[in-house]
C-alpha cells in the first residue's frame, strides 16, 4: 500500500461522529422494522407497513371508492388542461409538469381509465366495463393501492435516505453481485420487494434508479425478479384453492423457484440486453478502499448519506412528490390497462388459444386435468387473482398446488405491477415484461412440478 493509500485508510478509519451515527441508526432501524420485520397481527404474520395500511383501509372503507374516482377525474382534467393550454402555473412547476404534461397515448389512456372509473363507481354503461369480473375488480385493487402508496411514500425515505442501503451495500456486495448480478445495496431493496407489498418494492426500485444508484438493467432485474406478492396474499391464494394444509411446503416451493429464476433471468435476454447505464449521475461506489474493512467503509458511507438526508420537512416533501407521482399517474392508467386486460381475459378466448401449447407440456409432466389448467399458466400476466379463479374448479389437488405456486412465482401482471413498471423510467416495455413472464414460467414450472410430485 503506498503512502497516499495509507493516509486515505487512516482518514476513513477515524472514529465516526456519534451524532452522525445516531442519525444513521435510528431512522434506518425504524425503516427496516416497518418494511422488513414480520410481526403476528392476530391471524397471520405481516410487516408493520401492512398492518398500518390495513388499519387505514378499514378506517376509510366507505370513502375510498369516491376518493379513487375523483383522483382519476382530477388527473384527467389537469392532463387535458396541461396538454391543450399549457398554463404557466403548471409549466413553471417541475412536479406538475412531470404529472400532467404527457404524450397523446398516455393522455388517452388516462381519459379511458377515468371513464371506466366513473362507469364502475356510478354503475352506468355496459356490463363489460362495470361488471364484478372487470371494472369492480380493478376498483377493489385501486382502493387498496392508493392507501398502500400513501403510507409507503412517506415511510420509504427511512430506507432510501439514511444510509441503510449504503451500509449493506458494502457488506453484501461480494454475495449479491456474483449471485444475482446486482449491486450490494440492492439487498435491502430485494428483501423489501420480497417480503413486503409488490408495488412498494417496484416504487423503491424506481426511486433508486431515478437517483442514479441502479443501472437500467439492474433496476429491471430487481423489479421483475424480486417483486413477489406478500405472505398474506399467498395465504389468500392457498385458501382460494383449498390447499391451506400444504401452505409451508407451498411457500418453500415459491421461494426455491423464485430464487432459481432470479439467478438465471438477469443473465439471459431480454434483461441481459438492457444497457448498464444510469438514469442520472451518482458518485456512489461500493468498492472498498485498500486497507479499510467492509464494515468500516459501509458505516462511513451510511453516516455520510444520513448527514446529507436533509430536514424532516424535506423528507415530507419527497414523500409527497412520490405519492402524487403515483396517485395521479398510476391510478387512471392502471384502471384503463387493467380493465381492458380483464375484458380480454374474461370475455374472449384469447388466453385459451395462446395457452394450447401448455396442454401437452402439462400432460408430459403428468399433471392431471392439463387442458383445464393450461389457461391458468398464462393468464397470470393479466392479473394475479385470475389463475386461482380458473383453477378453483379443478378437482386434482396436485394441479391446484402447481397453479397456486406458479401464479405466485410469475409475479408480472398488468393490473398493477406491470403498469407501474411500464410508466416508470425503468427500461422495460410490455414486450420485455411478457418475455420475462414466459421465462419465469418456463424456469419455475419444472421445479414446482417436481416438488408437487414428491409431496403428492
PATINU-502072 format. One line per field, with one value per residue (C-alpha): residue in one letter; y, z, x. Coordinates in pm, 1 decimal. Each point is the difference from the previous one (the first is absolute). Layout:
! PATINU-502072
residu (a, ...)
Y (Y, ...)
Z (Z, ...)
X (X, ...)
! end
This chain:
! PATINU-502072
residu (x, x, x, x, x, x, x, x, x, x, x, x, x, x, x, x, x, x, x, x, x, x, x, x, x, x, x, x, x, x, x, x, x, x, x, x, x, x, x, x, x, x, x, x, x, x, x, x, x, x, x, x, x, x, x, x, x, x, x, x, x, x, x, x, x, x, x, x, x, x, x, x, x, x, x, x, x, x, x, x, x, x, x, x, x, x, x, x, x, x, x, x, x, x, x, x, x, x, x, x, x, x, x, x, x, x, x, x, x, x, x, x, x, x, x, x, x, x, x, x, x, x, x, x, x, x, x, x, x, x, x, x, x, x, x, x, x, x, x, x, x, x, x, x, x, x, x, x, x, x, x, x, x, x, x, x, x, x, x, x, x, x, x, x, x, x, x, x, x, x, x, x, x, x, x, x, x, x, x, x, x, x, x, x, x, x, x, x, x, x, x, x, x, x, x, x, x, x, x, x, x, x, x, x, x, x, x, x, x, x, x, x, x, x, x, x, x, x, x, x, x, x, x, x, x, x, x, x, x, x, x, x, x, x, x, x, x, x, x, x, x, x, x, x, x, x, x, x, x, x, x, x, x, x, x, x, x, x, x, x, x, x, x, x, x, x, x, x, x, x, x, x, x, x, x, x, x, x, x, x, x, x, x, x, x, x, x, x, x, x, x, x, x, x, x, x, x, x, x, x, x, x, x, x, x, x, x, x, x, x, x, x, x, x, x, x, x, x, x, x, x, x, x, x, x, x, x, x, x, x, x, x, x, x, x, x, x, x, x, x, x, x, x, x, x, x, x, x, x, x, x, x, x, x, x, x, x, x, x, x, x, x, x, x, x, x, x, x, x, x, x, x, x, x, x, x, x, x, x, x, x, x, x, x, x, x, x, x, x, x, x, x, x, x, x, x, x, x, x, x, x, x, x, x, x, x, x, x, x, x, x, x, x, x, x, x, x, x, x, x, x, x, x, x, x, x, x, x, x, x, x, x, x, x, x, x, x, x, x, x, x, x, x, x, x, x, x, x, x, x, x, x, x, x, x, x)
Y (0.0, 338.5, 298.0, 170.4, -312.7, -30.8, 359.8, -60.2, -315.2, 186.3, 274.6, -255.4, -201.8, 304.0, -9.2, 79.4, 290.6, -130.8, 247.7, -115.3, -363.0, 55.9, 182.6, -313.3, -262.0, 128.2, 68.5, -301.1, -248.1, 139.8, -30.7, -360.0, -82.1, 162.3, -157.4, -330.3, -124.1, -260.7, 28.5, -205.7, 205.1, -244.0, -216.2, -21.4, 155.5, 341.6, 286.6, 317.2, 190.2, -247.9, 27.0, 382.4, -8.3, -246.1, 216.8, 306.8, -200.5, -122.2, 355.3, 149.4, -289.0, 202.3, 297.8, -172.7, -72.5, 368.5, 109.2, -225.3, 123.3, 368.4, -51.2, -140.3, 288.0, 262.4, -175.2, -6.0, 365.4, 126.1, -207.9, 138.6, 357.8, -44.3, -167.9, 244.1, 334.9, -25.2, 229.2, 177.2, -113.5, -361.7, 48.1, 191.4, -284.6, -295.2, -227.5, 96.3, -26.5, -351.0, -93.9, 148.3, 86.8, -341.4, -147.4, -41.4, -375.0, 44.7, 284.8, -231.5, -280.0, 226.4, 111.9, -359.4, -102.0, 289.9, -90.0, -362.1, 122.5, 220.3, -278.8, -247.7, 239.3, 118.7, -339.8, 143.0, -121.1, -352.9, -293.6, -80.6, 289.1, 20.0, -371.0, -187.5, -164.6, 313.5, 357.1, -96.2, -220.1, 295.8, 232.6, -237.8, -6.1, 378.3, 75.7, -218.5, 134.7, 365.1, -64.8, -220.0, 272.9, 276.3, -173.3, -131.0, 328.1, 178.8, -290.5, -98.8, 278.4, -193.4, -268.6, 226.2, 306.0, -100.3, -239.9, -351.5, -88.6, 137.9, -195.2, -335.3, 80.5, -24.3, -305.8, -206.2, 106.5, -317.1, -214.5, 187.8, 89.9, -353.4, -161.4, 239.5, 237.5, 287.2, 260.1, -77.1, 293.3, -178.2, -253.5, 219.1, 65.2, -373.8, -78.0, 283.4, -117.7, -363.9, 26.6, 322.3, 122.4, -64.5, 354.9, 160.5, -204.2, 127.3, 361.8, -38.5, -140.6, 278.6, 269.2, -157.3, -14.0, 364.8, 99.5, -168.2, -293.5, -273.0, -34.8, -65.1, -371.8, -28.4, 179.3, -218.2, -317.3, 99.0, 105.6, -309.5, -264.3, 99.6, 188.0, -299.6, 5.3, 28.0, -293.0, 83.7, -3.6, -341.3, -120.0, 144.5, -191.9, -319.1, 47.9, 63.3, -326.4, -196.7, -91.8, 187.3, -326.3, 1.7, 365.4, -46.8, -218.5, 231.0, 303.7, -191.6, -99.0, 364.3, 105.4, -271.9, 64.6, 376.5, -2.3, -230.9, 229.6, 306.6, -156.4, -94.8, 269.9, 305.6, -195.7, -68.4, 218.4, 216.6, 129.4, -70.2, 213.6, 311.8, 238.1, 60.1, 376.5, 225.7, 225.0, 274.8, 38.1, -104.8, -8.0, -305.7, -294.8, -337.9, -60.4, -16.5, 194.1, -199.6, -33.6, 66.8, -263.6, -46.3, 80.4, 324.9, 111.0, -80.5, 183.6, 305.7, 15.3, -55.5, 283.5, 235.4, -87.0, 61.3, 335.9, 106.1, -118.2, 343.0, 117.9, -164.8, 251.4, -116.0, -364.3, 91.2, 192.4, -299.4, -234.2, 232.9, 17.2, -379.7, -43.9, 259.4, -151.6, -334.5, 97.3, 238.7, -200.6, -360.4, -15.9, 98.8, -186.3, -320.4, 29.7, 24.1, -270.1, -236.3, 21.2, -57.4, -295.2, -152.1, 44.5, -193.0, -271.0, -37.6, 59.8, -133.8, -337.5, 172.2, -167.1, -338.4, 18.3, 112.4, -250.3, -306.4, -82.3, -38.2, -296.0, -259.4, 139.8, -41.6, -344.3, -101.0, 114.2, -228.0, 284.6, -107.5, 210.6, 158.8, 158.8, 175.6, 112.6, 133.7, 344.3, 58.8, -30.0, 298.4, 225.7, 106.5, 259.2, 195.4, -33.0, -209.4, -103.6, -146.7, -321.9, -89.9, 76.9, -220.6, -282.3, 2.4, -245.1, -253.3, -320.8, -122.1, 156.7, -43.5, 213.5, 270.8, -5.7, 46.9, 287.8, 171.9, -15.7, 98.6, 300.4, 128.1, -42.3, 160.7, 340.3, 213.2, 108.3, 299.9, 99.8, 146.8, -71.1, -25.8, 335.0, 165.1, -125.4, 104.5, 362.6, 18.6, 99.2, -358.8, -126.7, -278.8, 13.0, -239.5, -222.8, -49.5, -53.9, -277.3, -168.9, 8.0, -134.7, -293.3, -59.2, -9.6, -246.5, -225.8, -1.3, -32.9, -255.1, -305.6, 84.7, 36.0, -320.8, -202.8, 117.0, -61.4, -359.1, -56.4, 107.2, -148.8)
Z (0.0, -98.2, 238.1, -163.2, 45.6, 361.5, 68.7, -159.2, 208.1, 318.3, -74.3, -63.6, 309.7, 226.7, 263.5, -145.0, 146.7, 251.8, -112.0, -360.5, 112.7, 181.1, -302.5, -200.6, 253.9, 137.2, -327.3, -172.4, 272.2, 6.9, -380.5, 5.0, 268.5, -192.4, -337.6, 83.4, 350.0, 9.1, 296.2, 93.4, -48.5, 161.0, -304.5, -194.4, -31.1, -164.3, -17.3, 200.6, -326.1, -91.7, 341.5, -16.8, -354.1, 84.8, 297.2, -227.2, -260.2, 266.1, 131.7, -345.5, -164.1, -72.9, -145.6, -206.3, -316.6, -24.4, 68.1, -278.4, -243.5, 56.5, -6.3, -351.7, -94.7, 125.6, -183.8, -326.9, 22.8, 91.3, -277.0, -264.1, 122.2, 1.9, -339.8, -175.0, 176.3, 163.2, 295.4, 160.5, 356.8, -116.5, -254.7, 256.4, 251.7, -51.7, 204.4, -180.6, -343.0, 81.1, 106.0, -275.1, -308.3, -167.1, -350.0, -196.9, 73.1, 378.5, -17.6, -175.3, 244.7, 296.8, -162.0, -66.1, 355.1, 143.8, -216.3, 117.5, 359.7, -23.8, -164.6, 270.7, 291.8, -116.2, -154.7, -339.0, -347.3, -131.8, 237.1, -199.2, 183.7, 338.1, 75.2, 306.6, -207.3, -173.6, 125.1, 354.3, 31.9, -101.7, 238.1, 285.7, -88.7, -33.9, 335.2, 161.9, -215.4, 77.3, 374.4, -38.0, -200.2, 235.9, 303.6, -176.8, -174.6, 332.1, 165.4, -295.7, 66.5, 314.9, -223.8, -278.5, 169.4, 327.7, -106.9, 55.8, -369.8, -10.6, 312.5, -128.6, -346.6, 122.3, 216.1, -256.2, -332.6, -28.3, 46.7, -192.1, -302.5, -94.5, 90.3, -165.6, -201.8, 216.0, 227.3, 369.8, 100.4, -171.6, 288.1, 195.9, -314.8, -75.7, 349.0, -3.3, -338.6, 114.3, 339.9, -48.4, -246.5, -363.6, -111.9, 285.5, -108.7, -356.4, 116.4, 221.5, -297.4, -225.0, 241.4, 34.7, -380.3, -32.8, 260.8, -197.0, 232.5, -244.6, -370.6, -230.5, -12.6, 377.1, 66.9, -254.6, 154.7, 355.1, -97.6, -208.0, 208.7, 362.6, 17.6, 132.0, 155.5, 378.4, 239.1, 92.6, -368.6, -40.7, 281.6, -182.1, -319.0, 200.1, 156.6, -335.9, -134.4, 318.7, 65.9, 329.3, 159.4, -244.5, 56.6, 153.2, -291.2, -245.9, 126.4, 5.1, -362.5, -91.9, 164.1, -171.2, -345.1, 52.0, 97.2, -288.4, -242.5, 148.6, -51.5, -364.6, -151.5, 44.8, -192.0, -311.2, -249.8, 14.4, 334.2, -86.1, -314.0, 194.1, 23.6, 331.4, -17.1, 279.7, -23.1, 173.1, 129.7, 354.0, 179.1, 204.2, -10.7, 175.1, -60.3, 336.1, 15.7, 74.5, 369.6, 109.7, 121.3, -173.6, 324.8, 53.7, -362.3, 6.5, 328.6, -131.4, -314.4, 202.2, 242.0, -287.9, -171.5, 322.4, 55.5, -353.2, 38.3, 76.4, 243.4, 99.2, -223.3, -297.1, 72.2, 2.4, -325.9, -162.4, 124.2, -134.1, -343.6, -14.1, 104.2, -245.4, -276.1, 64.7, 76.6, -291.4, -249.7, 101.2, 114.9, -328.9, -214.5, 202.7, -20.5, -378.7, -68.9, 270.2, -104.4, -367.8, 94.5, 217.0, -278.4, -234.7, 262.7, 100.8, -323.0, -276.7, -67.7, -44.2, 293.6, -71.2, -349.9, 93.4, 288.7, -221.9, -28.5, 381.1, -12.4, -133.3, 225.8, 311.3, -119.2, -49.2, 357.7, 111.0, 129.1, 12.7, -179.1, -218.7, -240.7, 284.7, 162.0, -315.3, -16.6, 367.3, -80.9, -240.9, 118.0, 306.0, -225.5, 24.1, 370.3, 292.6, 110.2, -330.0, 3.5, 341.3, -119.6, -308.8, 199.8, 287.1, -188.3, -67.1, 201.7, 12.0, 301.2, -153.8, -294.8, 229.5, 190.7, -322.2, -121.6, 341.6, 19.5, -364.4, 17.4, 307.9, -162.0, -333.7, 179.1, -317.5, -53.9, -184.7, 239.9, 248.1, -3.4, -378.8, -63.2, 272.4, -173.8, -346.8, 108.1, 197.2, -142.4, 38.2, -356.0, -21.1, -233.2, -27.5, -243.5, 234.9, 292.6, -184.1, -94.7, 362.1, 104.2, -240.5, 122.4, 361.2, -101.6, -193.5, 274.3, 296.2, -131.3, 1.7, 353.9, 125.2, -173.0, 143.7, 352.8, -59.8, -109.2, 306.0, 246.5, -180.3)
X (0.0, 150.6, 14.3, -299.7, -214.8, 116.3, -101.9, -342.0, -49.3, 96.2, -253.7, -276.4, 90.0, -31.2, -273.3, -341.2, -193.3, -258.4, -265.4, 40.8, -10.9, -331.4, -140.9, 76.3, -105.2, -332.3, -188.3, 160.3, -92.5, -353.0, -21.4, 126.7, -257.9, -287.3, 83.0, 168.9, -77.3, -280.6, -238.9, -305.8, -317.0, -243.5, -69.2, 324.9, 343.5, 17.5, 248.2, -81.8, -51.7, -271.1, -167.2, -1.1, -137.4, -276.6, -101.8, -28.3, -194.6, -244.8, -39.7, -70.5, -187.5, -314.5, 184.7, 271.6, -205.8, -98.4, 360.8, 130.3, -267.3, 69.0, 377.8, -45.9, -229.8, 247.7, 283.2, -196.6, -108.7, 348.7, 157.1, -240.3, 55.7, 378.9, 26.8, -235.5, 53.8, 347.1, -90.3, 295.5, -69.1, 38.8, 279.4, 208.8, -26.3, 234.6, -228.8, -322.5, 162.5, 120.5, -355.1, -213.0, 210.3, -12.7, -20.1, -321.6, 1.6, 12.3, -253.0, -245.2, 80.5, -81.2, -325.0, -104.3, 94.0, -199.3, -299.5, 21.1, 28.0, -307.7, -199.1, 98.0, -50.9, -342.2, -91.3, -90.7, 85.3, 66.8, 52.9, 312.1, 169.6, -176.1, -50.0, 126.7, 274.2, 130.9, -50.6, -95.5, 309.5, 215.4, -182.3, 65.4, 369.5, 24.0, -165.1, 266.3, 283.5, -64.5, 32.2, 308.0, 172.6, -111.0, 149.3, 311.3, 86.4, 55.9, 182.9, 221.2, 256.1, 96.2, 148.2, 127.0, 146.5, 166.0, 273.2, -131.5, 34.7, 355.2, 93.8, -123.9, 129.7, 358.3, -61.3, -192.2, 149.5, 211.1, -311.5, -270.2, 215.1, 116.9, -333.0, -246.7, 229.0, -130.4, 164.2, 31.7, -222.4, -288.0, -5.7, -243.6, -202.8, -11.8, -124.6, -254.3, -123.7, -15.8, -169.7, -198.2, -258.1, 91.7, -80.8, 193.3, 302.4, -33.3, -28.5, 308.7, 191.5, -129.7, 116.4, 346.1, 27.3, -102.1, 258.0, 280.1, 67.1, -113.8, 63.5, -293.7, 83.8, 36.9, -329.1, -180.2, 144.3, -97.3, -351.5, -76.3, 177.8, -60.6, -329.9, -190.6, -344.5, -23.0, -28.8, -362.7, -96.2, 164.8, -226.3, -302.5, 87.3, 58.4, -344.4, -167.7, 142.1, -67.4, 364.3, 55.8, 117.2, 294.5, 91.0, 350.4, 114.3, -181.1, 188.6, 330.2, -66.1, -65.0, 328.1, 207.2, -147.3, 21.2, 367.6, 96.8, -185.3, 170.3, 342.8, -63.6, -222.5, 231.0, 266.4, -210.2, -190.0, -199.8, 137.8, 365.7, -38.7, -103.1, 295.8, 172.7, -44.9, -120.3, -305.3, 197.4, 356.4, 89.2, 335.9, -101.2, 240.5, 3.3, 368.1, 177.3, 329.3, 313.5, 74.5, -359.4, -244.5, -336.9, -176.9, 190.2, -44.2, -370.3, -43.9, 184.5, -214.2, -317.5, 78.5, 88.5, -328.5, -194.5, 169.4, -100.9, -360.4, -142.7, -263.7, -327.3, -179.2, 208.1, -88.7, -370.1, 42.2, 169.6, -273.5, -268.7, 163.1, 29.3, -364.5, -135.3, 212.0, -163.0, -357.8, -65.7, 203.6, -53.0, -363.1, -177.0, 250.5, -28.4, -379.5, 18.7, 258.7, -126.5, -364.6, 80.4, 222.8, -273.2, -257.1, 231.9, 54.9, -364.9, -192.0, 224.5, 167.3, 338.1, 176.3, -156.2, 144.1, 352.9, 16.3, -66.6, 375.2, 2.3, -243.5, 249.9, 272.2, -216.5, -108.1, 364.5, 63.8, -285.5, -217.0, -367.0, -265.8, 267.7, -249.9, -184.4, 326.2, 171.6, -171.7, 85.0, 371.5, -13.4, -282.5, 203.7, 162.1, -325.7, -74.7, 122.6, -352.0, -122.0, 211.2, -142.6, -353.3, 45.6, 158.5, -251.1, -226.2, 278.0, -46.6, 360.6, 174.4, 345.6, -111.9, -137.8, 330.8, 200.1, -220.7, 12.9, 380.7, 49.9, -234.5, 183.9, 343.7, -91.6, -55.9, -27.4, -359.2, -138.1, -276.6, 251.5, 370.6, 37.4, -167.2, 207.6, 314.5, -117.0, -57.4, 326.5, 338.1, 121.8, 69.7, -257.6, -298.7, -291.4, 194.4, 293.3, -234.3, -184.3, 328.1, 116.9, -340.6, 44.2, 356.0, -115.1, -270.7, 239.3, 265.1, -236.8, -248.9, 233.2, 120.2, -356.9, -113.2, 289.3, -80.5, -371.2, 64.4, 219.1, -271.1, -302.7)
! end
